[in-house]
Amino acid sequence: MAITTIKGAGKIPAVYRNTALTNSAVQVASVPVILKGINVINPNVSTHAFLKFYNAASATVGTTAVVKTILCEQYAATFISAEDIGLEYFDTAMCVAITGALVDTDTSAMATVPYCEIFYTFG
């Protein structure tokens, strides 16, 4: 798994990149941020993925309250730009995970892990 973060400056968003996002929540930012967009590639041929966002410094998938869920269709790329995602402010921090079902309590893992990029600015 490769995780990289590219720091933004001014109005240019930072990019959190994870080539193997799983059903274990990971911290994207430890400070308040504004979500600016996403890019997810789901290589699973027959399973949708659900990208879940948490307004927390750490999160437990299936227990911590989900504040946003994005459907990533099977064997497809999902790109949502800053204009399309709207303003989503995380006033504590931002964590993410990806699961195989829509419900907030789901903890199922994907057969093949998706590639994920999250774009954000500091709030």
Phi and psi restraints in degrees (range 20) as a CNS / XPLOR table:
assign (resid 1 and name C) (resid 2 and name N)
       (resid 2 and name CA) (resid 2 and name C) 1.0 -115.6 20.0 2
assign (resid 2 and name N) (resid 2 and name CA)
       (resid 2 and name C) (resid 3 and name N) 1.0 125.9 20.0 2
assign (resid 2 and name C) (resid 3 and name N)
       (resid 3 and name CA) (resid 3 and name C) 1.0 -121.6 20.0 2
assign (resid 3 and name N) (resid 3 and name CA)
       (resid 3 and name C) (resid 4 and name N) 1.0 127.0 20.0 2
assign (resid 3 and name C) (resid 4 and name N)
       (resid 4 and name CA) (resid 4 and name C) 1.0 -134.9 20.0 2
assign (resid 4 and name N) (resid 4 and name CA)
       (resid 4 and name C) (resid 5 and name N) 1.0 151.0 20.0 2
assign (resid 4 and name C) (resid 5 and name N)
       (resid 5 and name CA) (resid 5 and name C) 1.0 -128.0 20.0 2
assign (resid 5 and name N) (resid 5 and name CA)
       (resid 5 and name C) (resid 6 and name N) 1.0 126.7 20.0 2
assign (resid 5 and name C) (resid 6 and name N)
       (resid 6 and name CA) (resid 6 and name C) 1.0 -106.8 20.0 2
assign (resid 6 and name N) (resid 6 and name CA)
       (resid 6 and name C) (resid 7 and name N) 1.0 119.4 20.0 2
assign (resid 6 and name C) (resid 7 and name N)
       (resid 7 and name CA) (resid 7 and name C) 1.0 -75.5 20.0 2
assign (resid 7 and name N) (resid 7 and name CA)
       (resid 7 and name C) (resid 8 and name N) 1.0 134.3 20.0 2
assign (resid 7 and name C) (resid 8 and name N)
       (resid 8 and name CA) (resid 8 and name C) 1.0 -89.9 20.0 2
assign (resid 8 and name N) (resid 8 and name CA)
       (resid 8 and name C) (resid 9 and name N) 1.0 172.6 20.0 2
assign (resid 8 and name C) (resid 9 and name N)
       (resid 9 and name CA) (resid 9 and name C) 1.0 -143.8 20.0 2
assign (resid 9 and name N) (resid 9 and name CA)
       (resid 9 and name C) (resid 10 and name N) 1.0 136.4 20.0 2
assign (resid 9 and name C) (resid 10 and name N)
       (resid 10 and name CA) (resid 10 and name C) 1.0 62.1 20.0 2
assign (resid 10 and name N) (resid 10 and name CA)
       (resid 10 and name C) (resid 11 and name N) 1.0 -123.2 20.0 2
assign (resid 10 and name C) (resid 11 and name N)
       (resid 11 and name CA) (resid 11 and name C) 1.0 -89.6 20.0 2
assign (resid 11 and name N) (resid 11 and name CA)
       (resid 11 and name C) (resid 12 and name N) 1.0 -2.5 20.0 2
assign (resid 11 and name C) (resid 12 and name N)
       (resid 12 and name CA) (resid 12 and name C) 1.0 -82.2 20.0 2
assign (resid 12 and name N) (resid 12 and name CA)
       (resid 12 and name C) (resid 13 and name N) 1.0 122.6 20.0 2
assign (resid 12 and name C) (resid 13 and name N)
       (resid 13 and name CA) (resid 13 and name C) 1.0 -71.4 20.0 2
assign (resid 13 and name N) (resid 13 and name CA)
       (resid 13 and name C) (resid 14 and name N) 1.0 152.9 20.0 2
assign (resid 13 and name C) (resid 14 and name N)
       (resid 14 and name CA) (resid 14 and name C) 1.0 -76.0 20.0 2
assign (resid 14 and name N) (resid 14 and name CA)
       (resid 14 and name C) (resid 15 and name N) 1.0 157.5 20.0 2
assign (resid 14 and name C) (resid 15 and name N)
       (resid 15 and name CA) (resid 15 and name C) 1.0 -127.2 20.0 2
assign (resid 15 and name N) (resid 15 and name CA)
       (resid 15 and name C) (resid 16 and name N) 1.0 123.1 20.0 2
assign (resid 15 and name C) (resid 16 and name N)
       (resid 16 and name CA) (resid 16 and name C) 1.0 -98.9 20.0 2
assign (resid 16 and name N) (resid 16 and name CA)
       (resid 16 and name C) (resid 17 and name N) 1.0 125.0 20.0 2
assign (resid 16 and name C) (resid 17 and name N)
       (resid 17 and name CA) (resid 17 and name C) 1.0 -124.5 20.0 2
assign (resid 17 and name N) (resid 17 and name CA)
       (resid 17 and name C) (resid 18 and name N) 1.0 124.8 20.0 2
assign (resid 17 and name C) (resid 18 and name N)
       (resid 18 and name CA) (resid 18 and name C) 1.0 -132.3 20.0 2
assign (resid 18 and name N) (resid 18 and name CA)
       (resid 18 and name C) (resid 19 and name N) 1.0 116.5 20.0 2
assign (resid 18 and name C) (resid 19 and name N)
       (resid 19 and name CA) (resid 19 and name C) 1.0 -83.9 20.0 2
assign (resid 19 and name N) (resid 19 and name CA)
       (resid 19 and name C) (resid 20 and name N) 1.0 -0.5 20.0 2
assign (resid 19 and name C) (resid 20 and name N)
       (resid 20 and name CA) (resid 20 and name C) 1.0 -151.7 20.0 2
assign (resid 20 and name N) (resid 20 and name CA)
       (resid 20 and name C) (resid 21 and name N) 1.0 58.5 20.0 2
assign (resid 20 and name C) (resid 21 and name N)
       (resid 21 and name CA) (resid 21 and name C) 1.0 -68.3 20.0 2
assign (resid 21 and name N) (resid 21 and name CA)
       (resid 21 and name C) (resid 22 and name N) 1.0 134.9 20.0 2
assign (resid 21 and name C) (resid 22 and name N)
       (resid 22 and name CA) (resid 22 and name C) 1.0 -122.4 20.0 2
assign (resid 22 and name N) (resid 22 and name CA)
       (resid 22 and name C) (resid 23 and name N) 1.0 -167.5 20.0 2
assign (resid 22 and name C) (resid 23 and name N)
       (resid 23 and name CA) (resid 23 and name C) 1.0 -85.6 20.0 2
assign (resid 23 and name N) (resid 23 and name CA)
       (resid 23 and name C) (resid 24 and name N) 1.0 12.7 20.0 2
assign (resid 23 and name C) (resid 24 and name N)
       (resid 24 and name CA) (resid 24 and name C) 1.0 -103.5 20.0 2
assign (resid 24 and name N) (resid 24 and name CA)
       (resid 24 and name C) (resid 25 and name N) 1.0 123.2 20.0 2
assign (resid 24 and name C) (resid 25 and name N)
       (resid 25 and name CA) (resid 25 and name C) 1.0 -63.6 20.0 2
assign (resid 25 and name N) (resid 25 and name CA)
       (resid 25 and name C) (resid 26 and name N) 1.0 140.1 20.0 2
assign (resid 25 and name C) (resid 26 and name N)
       (resid 26 and name CA) (resid 26 and name C) 1.0 -126.2 20.0 2
assign (resid 26 and name N) (resid 26 and name CA)
       (resid 26 and name C) (resid 27 and name N) 1.0 149.9 20.0 2
assign (resid 26 and name C) (resid 27 and name N)
       (resid 27 and name CA) (resid 27 and name C) 1.0 -83.9 20.0 2
assign (resid 27 and name N) (resid 27 and name CA)
       (resid 27 and name C) (resid 28 and name N) 1.0 127.0 20.0 2
assign (resid 27 and name C) (resid 28 and name N)
       (resid 28 and name CA) (resid 28 and name C) 1.0 -89.1 20.0 2
assign (resid 28 and name N) (resid 28 and name CA)
       (resid 28 and name C) (resid 29 and name N) 1.0 -45.4 20.0 2
assign (resid 28 and name C) (resid 29 and name N)
       (resid 29 and name CA) (resid 29 and name C) 1.0 -144.2 20.0 2
assign (resid 29 and name N) (resid 29 and name CA)
       (resid 29 and name C) (resid 30 and name N) 1.0 142.2 20.0 2
assign (resid 29 and name C) (resid 30 and name N)
       (resid 30 and name CA) (resid 30 and name C) 1.0 -96.9 20.0 2
assign (resid 30 and name N) (resid 30 and name CA)
       (resid 30 and name C) (resid 31 and name N) 1.0 2.9 20.0 2
assign (resid 30 and name C) (resid 31 and name N)
       (resid 31 and name CA) (resid 31 and name C) 1.0 -128.8 20.0 2
assign (resid 31 and name N) (resid 31 and name CA)
       (resid 31 and name C) (resid 32 and name N) 1.0 169.2 20.0 2
assign (resid 31 and name C) (resid 32 and name N)
       (resid 32 and name CA) (resid 32 and name C) 1.0 -59.4 20.0 2
assign (resid 32 and name N) (resid 32 and name CA)
       (resid 32 and name C) (resid 33 and name N) 1.0 136.4 20.0 2
assign (resid 32 and name C) (resid 33 and name N)
       (resid 33 and name CA) (resid 33 and name C) 1.0 -142.2 20.0 2
assign (resid 33 and name N) (resid 33 and name CA)
       (resid 33 and name C) (resid 34 and name N) 1.0 165.6 20.0 2
assign (resid 33 and name C) (resid 34 and name N)
       (resid 34 and name CA) (resid 34 and name C) 1.0 -117.3 20.0 2
assign (resid 34 and name N) (resid 34 and name CA)
       (resid 34 and name C) (resid 35 and name N) 1.0 123.0 20.0 2
assign (resid 34 and name C) (resid 35 and name N)
       (resid 35 and name CA) (resid 35 and name C) 1.0 -67.8 20.0 2
assign (resid 35 and name N) (resid 35 and name CA)
       (resid 35 and name C) (resid 36 and name N) 1.0 129.3 20.0 2
assign (resid 35 and name C) (resid 36 and name N)
       (resid 36 and name CA) (resid 36 and name C) 1.0 -116.3 20.0 2
assign (resid 36 and name N) (resid 36 and name CA)
       (resid 36 and name C) (resid 37 and name N) 1.0 -11.7 20.0 2
assign (resid 36 and name C) (resid 37 and name N)
       (resid 37 and name CA) (resid 37 and name C) 1.0 163.1 20.0 2
assign (resid 37 and name N) (resid 37 and name CA)
       (resid 37 and name C) (resid 38 and name N) 1.0 168.5 20.0 2
assign (resid 37 and name C) (resid 38 and name N)
       (resid 38 and name CA) (resid 38 and name C) 1.0 -143.6 20.0 2
assign (resid 38 and name N) (resid 38 and name CA)
       (resid 38 and name C) (resid 39 and name N) 1.0 156.6 20.0 2
assign (resid 38 and name C) (resid 39 and name N)
       (resid 39 and name CA) (resid 39 and name C) 1.0 -141.2 20.0 2
assign (resid 39 and name N) (resid 39 and name CA)
       (resid 39 and name C) (resid 40 and name N) 1.0 117.2 20.0 2
assign (resid 39 and name C) (resid 40 and name N)
       (resid 40 and name CA) (resid 40 and name C) 1.0 -128.6 20.0 2
assign (resid 40 and name N) (resid 40 and name CA)
       (resid 40 and name C) (resid 41 and name N) 1.0 133.0 20.0 2
assign (resid 40 and name C) (resid 41 and name N)
       (resid 41 and name CA) (resid 41 and name C) 1.0 -113.3 20.0 2
assign (resid 41 and name N) (resid 41 and name CA)
       (resid 41 and name C) (resid 42 and name N) 1.0 116.2 20.0 2
assign (resid 41 and name C) (resid 42 and name N)
       (resid 42 and name CA) (resid 42 and name C) 1.0 -102.5 20.0 2
assign (resid 42 and name N) (resid 42 and name CA)
       (resid 42 and name C) (resid 43 and name N) 1.0 106.1 20.0 2
assign (resid 42 and name C) (resid 43 and name N)
       (resid 43 and name CA) (resid 43 and name C) 1.0 -81.2 20.0 2
assign (resid 43 and name N) (resid 43 and name CA)
       (resid 43 and name C) (resid 44 and name N) 1.0 -1.4 20.0 2
assign (resid 43 and name C) (resid 44 and name N)
       (resid 44 and name CA) (resid 44 and name C) 1.0 -73.7 20.0 2
assign (resid 44 and name N) (resid 44 and name CA)
       (resid 44 and name C) (resid 45 and name N) 1.0 125.0 20.0 2
assign (resid 44 and name C) (resid 45 and name N)
       (resid 45 and name CA) (resid 45 and name C) 1.0 -71.5 20.0 2
assign (resid 45 and name N) (resid 45 and name CA)
       (resid 45 and name C) (resid 46 and name N) 1.0 -33.1 20.0 2
assign (resid 45 and name C) (resid 46 and name N)
       (resid 46 and name CA) (resid 46 and name C) 1.0 -125.4 20.0 2
assign (resid 46 and name N) (resid 46 and name CA)
       (resid 46 and name C) (resid 47 and name N) 1.0 13.7 20.0 2
assign (resid 46 and name C) (resid 47 and name N)
       (resid 47 and name CA) (resid 47 and name C) 1.0 -134.3 20.0 2
assign (resid 47 and name N) (resid 47 and name CA)
       (resid 47 and name C) (resid 48 and name N) 1.0 126.9 20.0 2
assign (resid 47 and name C) (resid 48 and name N)
       (resid 48 and name CA) (resid 48 and name C) 1.0 -70.6 20.0 2
assign (resid 48 and name N) (resid 48 and name CA)
       (resid 48 and name C) (resid 49 and name N) 1.0 155.5 20.0 2
assign (resid 48 and name C) (resid 49 and name N)
       (resid 49 and name CA) (resid 49 and name C) 1.0 -117.7 20.0 2
assign (resid 49 and name N) (resid 49 and name CA)
       (resid 49 and name C) (resid 50 and name N) 1.0 151.7 20.0 2
assign (resid 49 and name C) (resid 50 and name N)
       (resid 50 and name CA) (resid 50 and name C) 1.0 -126.4 20.0 2
assign (resid 50 and name N) (resid 50 and name CA)
       (resid 50 and name C) (resid 51 and name N) 1.0 110.9 20.0 2
assign (resid 50 and name C) (resid 51 and name N)
       (resid 51 and name CA) (resid 51 and name C) 1.0 -82.3 20.0 2
assign (resid 51 and name N) (resid 51 and name CA)
       (resid 51 and name C) (resid 52 and name N) 1.0 122.0 20.0 2
assign (resid 51 and name C) (resid 52 and name N)
       (resid 52 and name CA) (resid 52 and name C) 1.0 -116.5 20.0 2
assign (resid 52 and name N) (resid 52 and name CA)
       (resid 52 and name C) (resid 53 and name N) 1.0 134.4 20.0 2
assign (resid 52 and name C) (resid 53 and name N)
       (resid 53 and name CA) (resid 53 and name C) 1.0 -110.1 20.0 2
assign (resid 53 and name N) (resid 53 and name CA)
       (resid 53 and name C) (resid 54 and name N) 1.0 142.5 20.0 2
assign (resid 53 and name C) (resid 54 and name N)
       (resid 54 and name CA) (resid 54 and name C) 1.0 -127.5 20.0 2
assign (resid 54 and name N) (resid 54 and name CA)
       (resid 54 and name C) (resid 55 and name N) 1.0 135.3 20.0 2
assign (resid 54 and name C) (resid 55 and name N)
       (resid 55 and name CA) (resid 55 and name C) 1.0 -92.0 20.0 2
assign (resid 55 and name N) (resid 55 and name CA)
       (resid 55 and name C) (resid 56 and name N) 1.0 75.4 20.0 2
assign (resid 55 and name C) (resid 56 and name N)
       (resid 56 and name CA) (resid 56 and name C) 1.0 -160.1 20.0 2
assign (resid 56 and name N) (resid 56 and name CA)
       (resid 56 and name C) (resid 57 and name N) 1.0 156.0 20.0 2
assign (resid 56 and name C) (resid 57 and name N)
       (resid 57 and name CA) (resid 57 and name C) 1.0 -75.4 20.0 2
assign (resid 57 and name N) (resid 57 and name CA)
       (resid 57 and name C) (resid 58 and name N) 1.0 -26.3 20.0 2
assign (resid 57 and name C) (resid 58 and name N)
       (resid 58 and name CA) (resid 58 and name C) 1.0 -147.9 20.0 2
assign (resid 58 and name N) (resid 58 and name CA)
       (resid 58 and name C) (resid 59 and name N) 1.0 154.0 20.0 2
assign (resid 58 and name C) (resid 59 and name N)
       (resid 59 and name CA) (resid 59 and name C) 1.0 -142.3 20.0 2
assign (resid 59 and name N) (resid 59 and name CA)
       (resid 59 and name C) (resid 60 and name N) 1.0 150.0 20.0 2
assign (resid 59 and name C) (resid 60 and name N)
       (resid 60 and name CA) (resid 60 and name C) 1.0 -112.9 20.0 2
assign (resid 60 and name N) (resid 60 and name CA)
       (resid 60 and name C) (resid 61 and name N) 1.0 116.4 20.0 2
assign (resid 60 and name C) (resid 61 and name N)
       (resid 61 and name CA) (resid 61 and name C) 1.0 -61.7 20.0 2
assign (resid 61 and name N) (resid 61 and name CA)
       (resid 61 and name C) (resid 62 and name N) 1.0 132.4 20.0 2
assign (resid 61 and name C) (resid 62 and name N)
       (resid 62 and name CA) (resid 62 and name C) 1.0 93.5 20.0 2
assign (resid 62 and name N) (resid 62 and name CA)
       (resid 62 and name C) (resid 63 and name N) 1.0 -15.1 20.0 2
assign (resid 62 and name C) (resid 63 and name N)
       (resid 63 and name CA) (resid 63 and name C) 1.0 -121.0 20.0 2
assign (resid 63 and name N) (resid 63 and name CA)
       (resid 63 and name C) (resid 64 and name N) 1.0 -51.1 20.0 2
assign (resid 63 and name C) (resid 64 and name N)
       (resid 64 and name CA) (resid 64 and name C) 1.0 -66.2 20.0 2
assign (resid 64 and name N) (resid 64 and name CA)
       (resid 64 and name C) (resid 65 and name N) 1.0 142.3 20.0 2
assign (resid 64 and name C) (resid 65 and name N)
       (resid 65 and name CA) (resid 65 and name C) 1.0 -63.7 20.0 2
assign (resid 65 and name N) (resid 65 and name CA)
       (resid 65 and name C) (resid 66 and name N) 1.0 130.3 20.0 2
assign (resid 65 and name C) (resid 66 and name N)
       (resid 66 and name CA) (resid 66 and name C) 1.0 -86.1 20.0 2
assign (resid 66 and name N) (resid 66 and name CA)
       (resid 66 and name C) (resid 67 and name N) 1.0 134.2 20.0 2
assign (resid 66 and name C) (resid 67 and name N)
       (resid 67 and name CA) (resid 67 and name C) 1.0 -104.6 20.0 2
assign (resid 67 and name N) (resid 67 and name CA)
       (resid 67 and name C) (resid 68 and name N) 1.0 -17.5 20.0 2
assign (resid 67 and name C) (resid 68 and name N)
       (resid 68 and name CA) (resid 68 and name C) 1.0 -157.4 20.0 2
assign (resid 68 and name N) (resid 68 and name CA)
       (resid 68 and name C) (resid 69 and name N) 1.0 138.1 20.0 2
assign (resid 68 and name C) (resid 69 and name N)
       (resid 69 and name CA) (resid 69 and name C) 1.0 -128.3 20.0 2
assign (resid 69 and name N) (resid 69 and name CA)
       (resid 69 and name C) (resid 70 and name N) 1.0 134.1 20.0 2
assign (resid 69 and name C) (resid 70 and name N)
       (resid 70 and name CA) (resid 70 and name C) 1.0 -123.0 20.0 2
assign (resid 70 and name N) (resid 70 and name CA)
       (resid 70 and name C) (resid 71 and name N) 1.0 126.9 20.0 2
assign (resid 70 and name C) (resid 71 and name N)
       (resid 71 and name CA) (resid 71 and name C) 1.0 -74.4 20.0 2
assign (resid 71 and name N) (resid 71 and name CA)
       (resid 71 and name C) (resid 72 and name N) 1.0 129.3 20.0 2
assign (resid 71 and name C) (resid 72 and name N)
       (resid 72 and name CA) (resid 72 and name C) 1.0 -118.4 20.0 2
assign (resid 72 and name N) (resid 72 and name CA)
       (resid 72 and name C) (resid 73 and name N) 1.0 103.5 20.0 2
assign (resid 72 and name C) (resid 73 and name N)
       (resid 73 and name CA) (resid 73 and name C) 1.0 -63.1 20.0 2
assign (resid 73 and name N) (resid 73 and name CA)
       (resid 73 and name C) (resid 74 and name N) 1.0 157.1 20.0 2
assign (resid 73 and name C) (resid 74 and name N)
       (resid 74 and name CA) (resid 74 and name C) 1.0 -60.4 20.0 2
assign (resid 74 and name N) (resid 74 and name CA)
       (resid 74 and name C) (resid 75 and name N) 1.0 139.5 20.0 2
assign (resid 74 and name C) (resid 75 and name N)
       (resid 75 and name CA) (resid 75 and name C) 1.0 47.1 20.0 2
assign (resid 75 and name N) (resid 75 and name CA)
       (resid 75 and name C) (resid 76 and name N) 1.0 49.3 20.0 2
assign (resid 75 and name C) (resid 76 and name N)
       (resid 76 and name CA) (resid 76 and name C) 1.0 -152.7 20.0 2
assign (resid 76 and name N) (resid 76 and name CA)
       (resid 76 and name C) (resid 77 and name N) 1.0 165.8 20.0 2
assign (resid 76 and name C) (resid 77 and name N)
       (resid 77 and name CA) (resid 77 and name C) 1.0 -103.3 20.0 2
assign (resid 77 and name N) (resid 77 and name CA)
       (resid 77 and name C) (resid 78 and name N) 1.0 140.4 20.0 2
assign (resid 77 and name C) (resid 78 and name N)
       (resid 78 and name CA) (resid 78 and name C) 1.0 -120.1 20.0 2
assign (resid 78 and name N) (resid 78 and name CA)
       (resid 78 and name C) (resid 79 and name N) 1.0 115.5 20.0 2
assign (resid 78 and name C) (resid 79 and name N)
       (resid 79 and name CA) (resid 79 and name C) 1.0 -121.2 20.0 2
assign (resid 79 and name N) (resid 79 and name CA)
       (resid 79 and name C) (resid 80 and name N) 1.0 127.5 20.0 2
assign (resid 79 and name C) (resid 80 and name N)
       (resid 80 and name CA) (resid 80 and name C) 1.0 -128.0 20.0 2
assign (resid 80 and name N) (resid 80 and name CA)
       (resid 80 and name C) (resid 81 and name N) 1.0 120.0 20.0 2
assign (resid 80 and name C) (resid 81 and name N)
       (resid 81 and name CA) (resid 81 and name C) 1.0 -81.5 20.0 2
assign (resid 81 and name N) (resid 81 and name CA)
       (resid 81 and name C) (resid 82 and name N) 1.0 171.4 20.0 2
assign (resid 81 and name C) (resid 82 and name N)
       (resid 82 and name CA) (resid 82 and name C) 1.0 -58.8 20.0 2
assign (resid 82 and name N) (resid 82 and name CA)
       (resid 82 and name C) (resid 83 and name N) 1.0 -38.8 20.0 2
assign (resid 82 and name C) (resid 83 and name N)
       (resid 83 and name CA) (resid 83 and name C) 1.0 -66.4 20.0 2
assign (resid 83 and name N) (resid 83 and name CA)
       (resid 83 and name C) (resid 84 and name N) 1.0 -35.0 20.0 2
assign (resid 83 and name C) (resid 84 and name N)
       (resid 84 and name CA) (resid 84 and name C) 1.0 -86.6 20.0 2
assign (resid 84 and name N) (resid 84 and name CA)
       (resid 84 and name C) (resid 85 and name N) 1.0 -28.4 20.0 2
assign (resid 84 and name C) (resid 85 and name N)
       (resid 85 and name CA) (resid 85 and name C) 1.0 -78.5 20.0 2
assign (resid 85 and name N) (resid 85 and name CA)
       (resid 85 and name C) (resid 86 and name N) 1.0 -22.8 20.0 2
assign (resid 85 and name C) (resid 86 and name N)
       (resid 86 and name CA) (resid 86 and name C) 1.0 78.9 20.0 2
assign (resid 86 and name N) (resid 86 and name CA)
       (resid 86 and name C) (resid 87 and name N) 1.0 -177.5 20.0 2
assign (resid 86 and name C) (resid 87 and name N)
       (resid 87 and name CA) (resid 87 and name C) 1.0 -89.1 20.0 2
assign (resid 87 and name N) (resid 87 and name CA)
       (resid 87 and name C) (resid 88 and name N) 1.0 117.3 20.0 2
assign (resid 87 and name C) (resid 88 and name N)
       (resid 88 and name CA) (resid 88 and name C) 1.0 -126.1 20.0 2
assign (resid 88 and name N) (resid 88 and name CA)
       (resid 88 and name C) (resid 89 and name N) 1.0 105.7 20.0 2
assign (resid 88 and name C) (resid 89 and name N)
       (resid 89 and name CA) (resid 89 and name C) 1.0 -97.7 20.0 2
assign (resid 89 and name N) (resid 89 and name CA)
       (resid 89 and name C) (resid 90 and name N) 1.0 129.3 20.0 2
assign (resid 89 and name C) (resid 90 and name N)
       (resid 90 and name CA) (resid 90 and name C) 1.0 -107.1 20.0 2
assign (resid 90 and name N) (resid 90 and name CA)
       (resid 90 and name C) (resid 91 and name N) 1.0 102.9 20.0 2
assign (resid 90 and name C) (resid 91 and name N)
       (resid 91 and name CA) (resid 91 and name C) 1.0 -83.8 20.0 2
assign (resid 91 and name N) (resid 91 and name CA)
       (resid 91 and name C) (resid 92 and name N) 1.0 -6.2 20.0 2
assign (resid 91 and name C) (resid 92 and name N)
       (resid 92 and name CA) (resid 92 and name C) 1.0 -107.6 20.0 2
assign (resid 92 and name N) (resid 92 and name CA)
       (resid 92 and name C) (resid 93 and name N) 1.0 -62.9 20.0 2
assign (resid 92 and name C) (resid 93 and name N)
       (resid 93 and name CA) (resid 93 and name C) 1.0 -172.3 20.0 2
assign (resid 93 and name N) (resid 93 and name CA)
       (resid 93 and name C) (resid 94 and name N) 1.0 -179.7 20.0 2
assign (resid 93 and name C) (resid 94 and name N)
       (resid 94 and name CA) (resid 94 and name C) 1.0 -131.4 20.0 2
assign (resid 94 and name N) (resid 94 and name CA)
       (resid 94 and name C) (resid 95 and name N) 1.0 126.4 20.0 2
assign (resid 94 and name C) (resid 95 and name N)
       (resid 95 and name CA) (resid 95 and name C) 1.0 -122.6 20.0 2
assign (resid 95 and name N) (resid 95 and name CA)
       (resid 95 and name C) (resid 96 and name N) 1.0 154.6 20.0 2
assign (resid 95 and name C) (resid 96 and name N)
       (resid 96 and name CA) (resid 96 and name C) 1.0 -139.4 20.0 2
assign (resid 96 and name N) (resid 96 and name CA)
       (resid 96 and name C) (resid 97 and name N) 1.0 159.1 20.0 2
assign (resid 96 and name C) (resid 97 and name N)
       (resid 97 and name CA) (resid 97 and name C) 1.0 -154.0 20.0 2
assign (resid 97 and name N) (resid 97 and name CA)
       (resid 97 and name C) (resid 98 and name N) 1.0 167.0 20.0 2
assign (resid 97 and name C) (resid 98 and name N)
       (resid 98 and name CA) (resid 98 and name C) 1.0 -133.4 20.0 2
assign (resid 98 and name N) (resid 98 and name CA)
       (resid 98 and name C) (resid 99 and name N) 1.0 133.2 20.0 2
assign (resid 98 and name C) (resid 99 and name N)
       (resid 99 and name CA) (resid 99 and name C) 1.0 -130.2 20.0 2
assign (resid 99 and name N) (resid 99 and name CA)
       (resid 99 and name C) (resid 100 and name N) 1.0 176.2 20.0 2
assign (resid 99 and name C) (resid 100 and name N)
       (resid 100 and name CA) (resid 100 and name C) 1.0 -96.1 20.0 2
assign (resid 100 and name N) (resid 100 and name CA)
       (resid 100 and name C) (resid 101 and name N) 1.0 1.8 20.0 2
assign (resid 100 and name C) (resid 101 and name N)
       (resid 101 and name CA) (resid 101 and name C) 1.0 -140.4 20.0 2
assign (resid 101 and name N) (resid 101 and name CA)
       (resid 101 and name C) (resid 102 and name N) 1.0 156.2 20.0 2
assign (resid 101 and name C) (resid 102 and name N)
       (resid 102 and name CA) (resid 102 and name C) 1.0 -70.5 20.0 2
assign (resid 102 and name N) (resid 102 and name CA)
       (resid 102 and name C) (resid 103 and name N) 1.0 -39.3 20.0 2
assign (resid 102 and name C) (resid 103 and name N)
       (resid 103 and name CA) (resid 103 and name C) 1.0 -58.6 20.0 2
assign (resid 103 and name N) (resid 103 and name CA)
       (resid 103 and name C) (resid 104 and name N) 1.0 143.6 20.0 2
assign (resid 103 and name C) (resid 104 and name N)
       (resid 104 and name CA) (resid 104 and name C) 1.0 -60.4 20.0 2
assign (resid 104 and name N) (resid 104 and name CA)
       (resid 104 and name C) (resid 105 and name N) 1.0 -28.2 20.0 2
assign (resid 104 and name C) (resid 105 and name N)
       (resid 105 and name CA) (resid 105 and name C) 1.0 -84.9 20.0 2
assign (resid 105 and name N) (resid 105 and name CA)
       (resid 105 and name C) (resid 106 and name N) 1.0 -1.9 20.0 2
assign (resid 105 and name C) (resid 106 and name N)
       (resid 106 and name CA) (resid 106 and name C) 1.0 -67.9 20.0 2
assign (resid 106 and name N) (resid 106 and name CA)
       (resid 106 and name C) (resid 107 and name N) 1.0 140.8 20.0 2
assign (resid 106 and name C) (resid 107 and name N)
       (resid 107 and name CA) (resid 107 and name C) 1.0 -128.2 20.0 2
assign (resid 107 and name N) (resid 107 and name CA)
       (resid 107 and name C) (resid 108 and name N) 1.0 13.5 20.0 2
assign (resid 107 and name C) (resid 108 and name N)
       (resid 108 and name CA) (resid 108 and name C) 1.0 -68.8 20.0 2
assign (resid 108 and name N) (resid 108 and name CA)
       (resid 108 and name C) (resid 109 and name N) 1.0 141.5 20.0 2
assign (resid 108 and name C) (resid 109 and name N)
       (resid 109 and name CA) (resid 109 and name C) 1.0 -89.4 20.0 2
assign (resid 109 and name N) (resid 109 and name CA)
       (resid 109 and name C) (resid 110 and name N) 1.0 155.4 20.0 2
assign (resid 109 and name C) (resid 110 and name N)
       (resid 110 and name CA) (resid 110 and name C) 1.0 -84.4 20.0 2
assign (resid 110 and name N) (resid 110 and name CA)
       (resid 110 and name C) (resid 111 and name N) 1.0 147.2 20.0 2
assign (resid 110 and name C) (resid 111 and name N)
       (resid 111 and name CA) (resid 111 and name C) 1.0 -63.2 20.0 2
assign (resid 111 and name N) (resid 111 and name CA)
       (resid 111 and name C) (resid 112 and name N) 1.0 -43.0 20.0 2
assign (resid 111 and name C) (resid 112 and name N)
       (resid 112 and name CA) (resid 112 and name C) 1.0 -123.7 20.0 2
assign (resid 112 and name N) (resid 112 and name CA)
       (resid 112 and name C) (resid 113 and name N) 1.0 130.7 20.0 2
assign (resid 112 and name C) (resid 113 and name N)
       (resid 113 and name CA) (resid 113 and name C) 1.0 -74.2 20.0 2
assign (resid 113 and name N) (resid 113 and name CA)
       (resid 113 and name C) (resid 114 and name N) 1.0 136.2 20.0 2
assign (resid 113 and name C) (resid 114 and name N)
       (resid 114 and name CA) (resid 114 and name C) 1.0 -75.7 20.0 2
assign (resid 114 and name N) (resid 114 and name CA)
       (resid 114 and name C) (resid 115 and name N) 1.0 160.4 20.0 2
assign (resid 114 and name C) (resid 115 and name N)
       (resid 115 and name CA) (resid 115 and name C) 1.0 -96.4 20.0 2
assign (resid 115 and name N) (resid 115 and name CA)
       (resid 115 and name C) (resid 116 and name N) 1.0 137.4 20.0 2
assign (resid 115 and name C) (resid 116 and name N)
       (resid 116 and name CA) (resid 116 and name C) 1.0 -140.3 20.0 2
assign (resid 116 and name N) (resid 116 and name CA)
       (resid 116 and name C) (resid 117 and name N) 1.0 137.1 20.0 2
assign (resid 116 and name C) (resid 117 and name N)
       (resid 117 and name CA) (resid 117 and name C) 1.0 -126.6 20.0 2
assign (resid 117 and name N) (resid 117 and name CA)
       (resid 117 and name C) (resid 118 and name N) 1.0 133.8 20.0 2
assign (resid 117 and name C) (resid 118 and name N)
       (resid 118 and name CA) (resid 118 and name C) 1.0 -123.9 20.0 2
assign (resid 118 and name N) (resid 118 and name CA)
       (resid 118 and name C) (resid 119 and name N) 1.0 127.2 20.0 2
assign (resid 118 and name C) (resid 119 and name N)
       (resid 119 and name CA) (resid 119 and name C) 1.0 -104.4 20.0 2
assign (resid 119 and name N) (resid 119 and name CA)
       (resid 119 and name C) (resid 120 and name N) 1.0 131.9 20.0 2
assign (resid 119 and name C) (resid 120 and name N)
       (resid 120 and name CA) (resid 120 and name C) 1.0 -152.6 20.0 2
assign (resid 120 and name N) (resid 120 and name CA)
       (resid 120 and name C) (resid 121 and name N) 1.0 158.3 20.0 2
assign (resid 120 and name C) (resid 121 and name N)
       (resid 121 and name CA) (resid 121 and name C) 1.0 -120.8 20.0 2
assign (resid 121 and name N) (resid 121 and name CA)
       (resid 121 and name C) (resid 122 and name N) 1.0 158.9 20.0 2
assign (resid 121 and name C) (resid 122 and name N)
       (resid 122 and name CA) (resid 122 and name C) 1.0 -79.3 20.0 2
assign (resid 122 and name N) (resid 122 and name CA)
       (resid 122 and name C) (resid 123 and name N) 1.0 133.7 20.0 2
